[in-house]
Amino acid sequence: MERGDTSEEDEDELKEPPPEPTRFGWVQGVMIRCMLNIWGVILYLRLPWITAQAGIGMTWVIILLSSCITGITGLSTSAIATNGKVKGGGTYFLISRSLGPELGGSIGLIFAFANAVAVAMHTVGFAETVADLMRENGAVMVDRTNDIRIIGIITVTCLLGISMAGMAWESKAQILFFVVIMVSFASYIVGTIIPATPEKESKGFFSYKAGIFAANFVPGWRGKEGSFFGMFSIFFPSATGILAGANISGDLKVCQSASCCLPNGSCVVRDASGILNDTLSSSSSSEGCIGTACQYGWDFSECIKNGTCAYGISNYYQSMSMVSAFAPLITAGIFGATLSSALACLVSAPKVFQCLCKDRLYPLIGFFGKSYGKNDEPLRGYLLTYIIAACFILIAELNTIAPIISNFFLCSYCLINFSCFHASITNSPGWRPSFRFYSKWLSLLCAVCCVVIMFLLTWWAALIAFGVVLFLLGYTLYKKPEVNWGSSVQASSYNIALNQCVGLNNVEDHVKNYRPQCLVLTGSPSSRPALVDLVNCLTKNLSLMMCGNVVTVSVTQLYYHIFWHIPTRKTPFLHLMLLSVHQGAGLGRIKPNVLLAGFKKDWRSDTPQATHSYIGILHDAFDLHYGVCVLRLKEGLDVSHPSQGHGENKSIIHMCSCFIFSVNPGFEGGPSVSIDAELQPGTVFQKKQGKKTIDVYWLFDDGGLTLLLPYLLTRRKRWARCKVRVFVGGEKDKKEENALNVVCLTSVHQFENMLGRFRPNSNSKQDSDCAPSEEEQEPTMPVGRKGVCPTTLYMAWLDILSRDLRPPVLLVRGNQENVLTFYCQ
């Protein structure tokens, strides 16, 4: 090593290592974050109201159903998270790496949007509390709705500043909020035990009373939201805090999930006036009194009849403040809960979206994936989340925002549970989570329940959510992003393909189900694109196409030891290799039944052994029940050599019921040339053909393959306007039964010259020590049809038949298997 290099290496060693990003444990990163998200705006401001609407019994059902969904989702999340390393991106990362980019990308986008809207929901809850406090103290800026909007925009702007300061500051703020919430809960519990004062009684609080419990146990539906699923849609966002820790999974030491179920009691009547004079005197009768409060000496009948009651859990969202021992603590708890939840969602949404942007599944979003600082903060994502949240804050109605979030979260939970189920049923060796306390069937049940509940909550919102998922799914399937995450969809595809292949072995062949499955002897496919393009027109979205290429190398160059026949002088190595290709191509019933290759135009200049090997491969194909097709173009097939194009032809292709084929020009030992796909010239088979003609010379009934192939061509859009003409040979006295007689005019002199080189010379004698004679070079009994026609004679026939024709010529010979439906019953 030179001294210059050594000094540079020493300088690198002296450099300080890059600072470690901030990481959080399971308490600070998961438990506190999830609990803050669950103990949020819904718990403080809407749970008493939900209890008044649904009753204590149905409220517990709502809580239990939400807890079951989030609990099972938590188990599924734990299983997926412990099956491999979890990076940043939370829910998106889990789903995308399990189900693949098609569904993972769409859910990632929806989940990030749902978290951005959740910022608005929690901020509106905070602004609502502040606006109520201002109104109670006579301070109103405009009106209640606009006050909520103003306070909400100011609040979310402050939260944006905290988030952009970094994860460490955000985490410290979460701890402070957590302490405040715990103190406020203690104040609330103590307040329910302390005897009620007359002021609190006038607002409907009487401490624990059996009569109140009995009255509030049954539902009391009111308003347009007054239904079970209406209350569920408002409550469910409070249970979504289970994934608050997972969404910052890139900043955790251990990625886990936790869920918490909070109890709620009732010691407040549904309706109260808040007026101290609405009491029942000892002299007045209670017969006309309406409501549960009549049992405790209060008469709120007038406001109940008029619908003007301002207090009670059906009307007063700040009931927890009223009940608590010290109301400012509850207010502080509401501030802590709403701000912490808004802050958690404000951090979660950009983190999920950042991971999605870095994967580059969709266009125009990569701008938001840029990272800043040692923690890779998505500052641009914070700004985007801020804009979305600000737009929804302008709605200024908590009961309207919550159902929107519920549908998006349910959609995400559905995919998480389905991911766990799908990964389990594929039985892939790669699915081995260290977390064992999950059930694939429970995950499937939870996924189905999420879908059903989505439509029961708001059917149009469910349609929008699934519409977005399907649109993004279709886009991803169309674009096919270049990512490979080893998803369960890939494992399932293997299982399905394997089972279907095995099942095909039990299906008997029938002419109605015949498909030409082609083995194309292209050599290097990019050097002979015409062969590939023609067969693609016949098989695309219909059947199988396999390209065969044999690379001949010396024994010392072989990297894999394969036991073949030892090649001899009379059995060329390439012949044996292609025989192996014929025998080994395909799997079960999914195997080629038609062989297609190019015409061997150099048969006259090549060695007789090469031509004989050529015909030997043909015999092998027929022995294996292959049909055979040979394509000949006037300018040749090999684009690695200079070629001359031909003009437009009225007749674009000829098909003859003959048989012969070639692997490539210069058959044996020819170089395999690879052509760059971008530089590869187009072929006649890639162009739109227009109104042209496909001429079919049906010289022999070989099962109908010669007629089937042109029909398959005309099914393609670019060939649809072509006309098919069939020429049939027959006896002269039966012209009326034939379409046309075939007249073949050949040059006898040209044919004789073509065969001159291969005629034996009886006048010359060869010395036994000299090179072997041409008869000896060409193996004994070289035939086109075994035992009848010499190889070179047959090649001459095909050459003179198809030479100098401008259109492409396809020579076809079936294997005597019926492929047309008029042969069947």
Disulfide bonds with the S-S distance in Angstrom:
Cys289-Cys294 1.68
Cys303-Cys309 1.94
